[in-house]
């Protein structure tokens, strides 16, 4: 029979079905013991997790991801979740007969595209994440870069590409500063901020900012222990066409070499820039993992094996365990 919990109530029937044998009980106890050192290590630390819009297009995958983020929060890790909304924005723009343009993985945002981004990021995805958190009893609060001046930005000026063509990204913002105290107050009150990357300039003009860029800036300002980028890719690949070429760990120097060699492309380019900026501004560990692998966040945080790519300033500073070696 299941034991009574600390509140005197009997454990749910689901547990009694799961723990049907000594082997099952041993597995559960072993898992808890294995996770305990990591919980002690990270309790009270800040993790910034950015998830692309792709995962939120599937309610099942979205719930699985939010559940993992909620577990981090519930074991005492001060967690900030930042979301994108690219696929949904592109789909709505197509439905409305609007063209979508990308340059080096970054979206060009005209006035119509900006309206689409606002509807998708703040009106749809952020709200749905909060609803999922409500279902999982996670005390989450939605916020965008506009709220209380969380992200102060300016409109990106036209830039020359390859010294020739001038590119105007439209209503795309470059970050001037992040007011991390706004998020700290929420974290101090036991809340989990869910951040939309939409922002504005000092005159109130809305600006669309790449969510990876926002995540890197927030992670740096919060002195985050980890920045975790959750994407559809398994991690950073040596060969974009070969999923088996996953790089387990890499430093900033090699990341730049991959960019210069043209190995990084499309959506990985702004991610690489965000990773470099985060580490340059004090974030010690950046993880690139896939939402397609079940429980990838928990595996990345609570085991040494890891599931994607770990990026650091200097590989020599990695522990033998982080490098996958025998301790």
Buried (B, 14 or more C-beta within 10 A) or exposed (E): EBEEEEEEEEEEEEEEEBBEEEEEEEEEEEEEEEBEEBBEEBEEBBBBBBBBBBBBBEEEBBBBBBBBBBBBBBBEBBBBBBBBBBBBBBBBBEEEEBEBEEEEBBBBBBEBBBBBBBBBBBEBBBBBBBEBBEEBEBBBBBBBBBBEBBBBBBBBEEEEEEEEEEBEBBBBBBBEEBBBEBBBEBBEEEBBBBBBBBBBBEEEBBBBBBBBBBBBBBBBBBEBBBBBBBBEBBBBBEEBEEEEBBBBBBBBEBBEEBBEEEBBEEBBBBBBBBBBBBBEEEBBBBBBBBBBBEBBBBBBBBEBEBBBBBBBBEBEEBEEEBEEEEE
